[in-house]
Amino acid sequence: MASPTRTYPKDVDVAIVGAGIIGAAAAWNLVRDSNLRVAVLDSGPRAGGSTSRSAAAFRHQFSSLSSIQMSLISGREYRDFSKTFGCEEVFTQNGYLFLWSEQEAADQAAGRVAFQKQSGVPDVEMLGAAAVREKFPWIDHPELKGASWCPHDGFLKPDLVASTFLDAAVSKGALLLQYSPVTGIEVSGGTVKAVVVNGRHRIGCSTVVNAAGAWANSVGKLAGCPMPVTPVKRYLYFTNQIYGHHVSKWPLTVLDLEAYGRPEMNGLMMGWDLKPIKPAGWDRFPAPDVDTTKLNDDIEAGFGIGENDFGFEVLMKMAEWIPMLGEKAGLDHATCGYYEVSPDEKAILSRDPRVHGLVHAVGFSGHGVMHAPAAGRMVADLVLARPPCVDARAFALDPLLKNEAREDPERMVI
């Protein structure tokens, strides 16, 4: 609920809906590169949605050029982040390891590695089974065929990134309005005119940036523009701390593009792409009708043993590849959040063709934290009418509204 003592501005140039990592990056890029008056609005605290519940993985290992370019831009910014903003390091570069148990999948991975090298990814390589066991002696599986490996990958501190972007934006004049739910978007003559906060505060604006994550469709509907974005519940499972095995130095490890784990201090944070399954119709427009007012109420912590929890299954799958986990690891706790899934599981970074002044930065399908710096730059490119830093056709909204395929699809989604 909005504070009764809060004073809202009469108007701004750009209203960003969502104070997660994407809205934060967009705000920073806009105020850094222009004199526009920018306000960031959120119904809760900053970074209080999916940003704070992310596995925070970072990788260059993708199958599409546009995704690789987003990672190259974002990776450079994350490596320099502490120097740029004067904060602690946000990027742990333990590397990213994709393991394969079928020869056909390993061969396809080798083809992707060649493409990634050609596209500018540093130090990515394909390892045979023997090389995997030598380099990562804790890994062993009778069907191991090989792995793709990039030491420049790793994982991030998303809360710190989002907060730092927002603090930097505020220091240059942006307004951060937390606990300020956007309940309306005024459109007249096909053009954005204002946002309405908490049902009663009108803020005039010529541009609205929808950076609402799992709530993207609900925000789009406020302007009469439903979005092809579906909230999908995803769990994170945490083991106990495991000492004497240098777990904190392990890379983020993915098993056959399904289950994965990465260090959380000396334990593992684990997840699984396959469970729970996505709701019917997630890959079409219009998206399934989901009551997004209940999403935060559906976030729970626990031990991964409920009807929709799969923590012990994930741990057993990880132990098949890392035998030590079968002896040393137990499930300590679990939590969950939401992916914002687009029909092709790739971000939407686009002006809306239905309403002038409405810009979307949504649908990241698990890659929002990873690609936030590049996404923030692309939002600024769109608002300021600059040439985009990455080919915008790969992230366009219009084909999805027509249930058509977009250019440069991505196949490496977890």
C-alpha positions in Angstrom: 0.0 0.0 0.0 1.3 3.5 -0.8 2.4 5.6 2.1 -0.2 8.2 3.0 2.6 10.8 3.2 4.1 10.1 -0.2 4.0 12.8 -2.8 3.8 11.6 -6.4 5.0 13.7 -9.3 2.4 15.3 -11.6 4.2 14.0 -14.6 7.4 12.3 -15.8 8.8 11.4 -19.2 9.2 7.7 -18.7 7.3 5.4 -16.1 9.0 2.1 -15.6 6.7 -0.5 -14.1 8.8 -3.0 -12.2 11.7 -2.4 -9.8 13.4 -5.7 -10.4 16.7 -6.1 -12.2 15.4 -5.3 -15.7 13.5 -2.1 -14.6 16.6 -1.1 -12.6 19.0 -1.6 -15.5 16.6 0.3 -17.8 16.3 3.2 -15.4 20.1 3.5 -15.1 20.7 3.4 -18.8 18.0 6.0 -19.5 19.2 8.6 -16.9 22.8 8.0 -17.8 22.2 8.6 -21.5 19.5 11.3 -21.4 17.9 14.1 -19.4 14.6 12.3 -19.4 12.6 12.3 -16.1 12.3 8.7 -15.1 10.2 7.1 -12.4 10.4 3.4 -11.4 7.2 2.0 -9.8 6.7 -1.3 -8.0 3.8 -2.7 -5.9 6.4 -4.0 -3.4 10.1 -3.5 -2.5 12.8 -3.2 -5.1 14.0 -6.6 -6.4 11.3 -8.2 -4.4 9.9 -10.5 -7.1 11.7 -12.9 -9.4 15.0 -11.1 -9.1 15.4 -12.1 -5.5 14.5 -15.7 -6.2 16.8 -16.3 -9.2 19.4 -19.0 -9.5 21.4 -16.0 -10.9 23.3 -18.1 -13.5 25.4 -16.5 -16.2 26.6 -18.1 -19.4 27.8 -17.4 -22.9 26.9 -20.9 -24.1 23.8 -20.3 -26.2 22.7 -21.5 -29.7 21.5 -18.1 -31.1 23.7 -15.2 -32.1 21.4 -12.7 -30.4 21.6 -14.5 -27.0 25.4 -14.8 -27.3 25.6 -11.1 -28.0 23.4 -10.2 -25.0 25.8 -12.3 -22.8 28.9 -10.7 -24.3 27.6 -7.2 -23.5 26.3 -8.2 -20.1 29.4 -10.2 -19.2 31.7 -7.2 -19.8 29.5 -5.0 -17.6 29.3 -7.6 -14.8 33.1 -8.1 -14.8 33.6 -4.3 -14.5 30.6 -3.8 -12.2 32.4 -3.2 -8.9 34.8 -0.8 -10.5 32.0 1.1 -12.3 29.8 1.5 -9.2 32.2 1.2 -6.3 30.5 -1.9 -4.8 31.6 -5.4 -4.0 32.1 -8.0 -6.8 28.8 -9.3 -8.2 30.1 -12.0 -10.6 31.6 -15.4 -9.5 33.3 -16.9 -12.5 33.4 -20.6 -11.6 32.5 -21.5 -15.1 29.5 -23.4 -16.6 29.6 -27.1 -17.5 27.1 -28.8 -19.7 27.3 -32.6 -19.3 26.0 -35.0 -21.9 25.1 -38.7 -21.7 24.2 -39.3 -25.3 26.7 -39.1 -28.2 24.3 -37.3 -30.5 23.8 -34.5 -27.9 27.5 -34.3 -27.3 28.1 -33.9 -31.1 25.5 -31.2 -31.3 27.1 -29.4 -28.3 30.4 -29.5 -30.2 28.8 -27.8 -33.1 27.5 -25.1 -30.8 30.9 -24.6 -29.2 32.3 -24.0 -32.7 29.6 -21.4 -33.3 30.1 -19.8 -29.9 33.8 -19.4 -30.6 33.1 -17.9 -34.0 30.7 -15.5 -32.3 33.3 -14.2 -29.9 32.8 -16.3 -26.8 36.2 -16.5 -24.9 37.7 -19.8 -24.0 34.7 -22.0 -24.6 35.7 -25.6 -25.4 34.4 -29.2 -25.8 35.8 -31.8 -23.4 35.8 -35.5 -23.9 34.7 -37.8 -21.1 38.2 -38.5 -20.0 39.0 -34.8 -19.9 35.9 -34.1 -17.8 36.9 -36.7 -15.2 40.4 -35.3 -15.1 39.4 -31.7 -14.8 36.4 -32.3 -12.5 37.3 -35.5 -10.5 34.1 -35.4 -8.5 32.0 -36.0 -11.6 31.6 -39.6 -12.8 28.7 -41.2 -14.8 28.9 -44.5 -16.8 27.3 -42.9 -19.8 29.2 -39.6 -19.8 30.1 -38.7 -23.4 31.5 -35.3 -23.0 30.9 -31.7 -21.9 31.0 -28.1 -23.1 32.8 -25.8 -20.8 33.4 -22.1 -20.5 35.4 -20.7 -17.5 34.1 -17.1 -18.2 30.6 -18.2 -17.1 29.4 -18.5 -13.5 26.7 -16.9 -11.3 25.8 -13.4 -9.9 24.4 -11.5 -7.0 21.1 -10.2 -8.5 19.8 -8.3 -5.4 23.0 -6.3 -5.2 23.0 -5.7 -9.0 19.4 -4.4 -9.0 19.9 -2.2 -5.9 23.1 -0.8 -7.3 21.5 0.1 -10.6 18.6 1.7 -8.8 20.8 3.7 -6.4 22.9 4.9 -9.3 19.7 5.9 -11.2 18.3 7.8 -8.2 21.6 9.6 -7.7 21.1 11.0 -11.2 17.5 12.1 -10.7 15.3 9.0 -11.2 12.4 8.5 -8.8 12.0 5.1 -7.1 8.4 4.7 -5.9 8.1 1.4 -4.0 4.9 0.0 -2.6 3.2 2.0 -5.5 1.1 -0.4 -7.5 0.3 0.7 -11.1 -3.4 0.0 -11.4 -4.1 1.8 -14.7 -2.4 3.0 -17.9 -4.2 5.8 -19.7 -4.2 5.6 -23.4 -5.8 8.2 -25.7 -5.7 8.3 -29.5 -3.5 5.1 -29.5 -0.9 6.9 -27.3 0.2 6.5 -23.7 -0.8 9.4 -21.6 -0.4 8.5 -17.9 -0.1 5.8 -15.3 -2.4 5.6 -12.3 -0.9 4.5 -9.0 -3.0 2.7 -6.3 -6.2 3.7 -8.0 -5.9 7.4 -7.4 -2.6 9.0 -8.2 -2.3 10.0 -11.8 1.3 10.5 -13.2 1.4 11.9 -16.8 3.9 10.3 -19.1 4.6 9.7 -22.8 6.4 6.4 -22.3 5.6 3.4 -20.2 8.2 0.6 -19.9 6.7 -2.8 -18.9 9.4 -4.5 -16.9 7.0 -6.3 -14.6 8.4 -9.8 -15.1 5.8 -12.5 -14.2 3.2 -9.8 -14.0 3.9 -8.6 -17.6 0.6 -9.7 -19.1 -1.4 -8.0 -16.3 0.5 -4.7 -16.9 0.0 -5.0 -20.6 -3.7 -5.5 -20.2 -3.9 -2.1 -18.3 -3.1 -0.5 -21.6 -5.4 -2.8 -23.6 -2.4 -4.8 -24.8 -2.3 -8.4 -23.4 1.1 -10.0 -23.6 2.3 -13.5 -24.7 4.0 -14.0 -21.3 3.1 -16.8 -18.8 4.2 -17.0 -15.1 5.7 -20.5 -14.6 6.5 -21.6 -11.0 10.1 -22.8 -10.6 11.7 -24.2 -7.5 15.2 -23.9 -6.0 16.5 -26.6 -3.7 19.4 -26.3 -1.3 21.6 -29.0 0.2 23.3 -28.9 3.6 26.8 -27.4 3.7 29.4 -30.0 2.5 32.9 -29.5 3.9 36.2 -30.9 2.6 35.2 -31.1 -1.0 35.8 -27.5 -2.3 32.2 -27.3 -3.4 32.4 -23.5 -3.4 34.8 -23.7 -6.4 32.6 -26.0 -8.5 31.2 -24.7 -11.8 27.5 -24.5 -12.4 26.8 -28.0 -13.8 23.9 -28.9 -16.0 22.9 -32.6 -16.7 21.6 -33.2 -20.2 20.0 -29.7 -20.2 17.6 -30.7 -17.4 18.7 -30.8 -13.7 21.5 -28.4 -12.6 23.4 -27.3 -9.5 25.8 -24.6 -8.5 27.6 -23.7 -5.3 25.8 -21.9 -2.6 28.8 -21.4 -0.2 29.8 -25.0 0.3 26.4 -26.5 -0.5 24.5 -26.8 -3.8 21.6 -24.7 -5.1 19.7 -27.0 -7.5 16.9 -26.8 -10.0 15.2 -28.8 -12.7 13.8 -27.6 -16.1 11.2 -30.3 -16.4 9.3 -30.0 -13.2 6.8 -28.6 -12.6 5.5 -28.5 -16.2 4.4 -25.3 -17.9 0.6 -24.6 -18.1 -1.2 -25.5 -21.3 -1.1 -22.7 -23.9 2.1 -21.1 -22.6 3.6 -21.2 -26.1 0.7 -19.3 -27.9 -0.9 -15.9 -27.8 -3.1 -15.1 -26.0 -1.4 -16.5 -23.0 -3.2 -18.6 -20.4 -5.3 -16.5 -18.0 -3.4 -16.5 -14.7 -4.4 -14.6 -11.6 -1.2 -12.7 -11.0 -2.5 -11.1 -7.9 -1.9 -14.4 -6.1 1.7 -15.0 -7.3 3.4 -13.6 -4.2 1.0 -15.5 -2.0 2.1 -18.7 -3.7 5.7 -18.3 -2.8 6.6 -20.7 0.0 9.7 -22.1 1.6 9.9 -25.8 2.6 11.8 -29.0 2.2 10.9 -30.1 -1.3 8.5 -32.9 -0.3 5.1 -31.4 -1.2 2.8 -32.3 -4.1 4.6 -29.9 -6.4 8.1 -30.2 -5.0 10.8 -32.3 -6.6 13.8 -31.6 -4.4 14.7 -35.2 -3.6 14.3 -36.2 -7.2 16.7 -33.4 -8.2 19.2 -34.4 -5.6 19.1 -38.1 -6.6 19.6 -37.0 -10.3 22.6 -34.9 -9.3 24.0 -37.8 -7.2 23.9 -40.0 -10.3 26.6 -37.7 -11.9 28.4 -36.6 -8.7 28.6 -39.8 -6.5 29.9 -37.9 -3.4 26.5 -36.2 -3.1 24.8 -39.6 -2.5 26.9 -39.9 0.7 27.3 -36.3 1.9 24.3 -34.3 0.7 20.8 -34.0 2.1 18.0 -31.6 1.2 18.2 -28.6 3.6 15.4 -26.3 2.3 13.6 -25.2 -0.8 12.0 -22.0 -2.1 10.4 -20.9 -5.3 9.7 -18.1 -7.7 8.4 -17.5 -11.2 9.9 -17.6 -14.7 8.2 -15.1 -17.1 8.0 -17.4 -20.2 7.4 -16.2 -23.7 6.2 -18.6 -26.4 9.7 -19.2 -27.8 11.4 -18.8 -24.3 13.2 -15.7 -25.5 12.9 -12.1 -24.2 10.6 -9.5 -25.6 12.4 -6.2 -26.0 10.2 -4.2 -28.2 7.9 -1.2 -28.8 4.3 -2.4 -28.7 2.7 -2.1 -32.2 -0.7 -1.5 -30.7 -0.1 1.5 -28.5 2.5 4.3 -29.1 4.7 4.9 -26.2 4.4 1.4 -24.7 7.7 -0.5 -24.5 8.2 -4.0 -23.2 11.2 -5.6 -21.5 9.7 -8.9 -20.4 9.5 -12.7 -21.2 13.1 -13.4 -20.3 12.3 -17.1 -19.5 15.0 -17.4 -16.8 17.6 -15.2 -18.4 16.6 -11.8 -17.0 19.3 -11.5 -14.4 21.9 -12.8 -16.9 21.0 -10.3 -19.6 19.9 -7.3 -17.5 22.8 -5.0 -18.5 22.2 -5.6 -22.2 18.4 -5.4 -21.8 18.7 -2.1 -20.0 20.7 -0.7 -22.8 18.2 -2.0 -25.4 15.4 -0.3 -23.5 17.3 3.0 -23.7 17.9 2.4 -27.4 14.2 1.9 -28.0 13.1 4.9 -25.9 15.8 7.2 -27.3 15.3 5.9 -30.9 18.9 4.8 -31.2 20.2 1.9 -33.2 19.8 -1.2 -31.0 22.9 -2.8 -29.4 21.6 -6.2 -30.6 19.4 -6.9 -33.6 16.0 -6.1 -32.3 14.2 -8.5 -34.7 15.2 -11.4 -32.5 13.3 -9.8 -29.6 10.3 -8.3 -31.5 6.8 -8.5 -30.1 4.8 -8.4 -33.3 5.5 -11.9 -34.6 4.4 -13.4 -31.3 1.1 -11.6 -31.4 0.5 -13.3 -34.7 1.8 -16.7 -33.4 4.6 -16.6 -35.9 8.2 -17.6 -35.4 10.8 -14.9 -34.6 14.2 -14.7 -36.1 17.3 -16.3 -34.5 15.5 -18.7 -32.1 17.2 -20.0 -29.0 17.4 -23.8 -28.2 19.6 -23.8 -25.1 16.9 -23.0 -22.5 17.0 -24.5 -19.0 
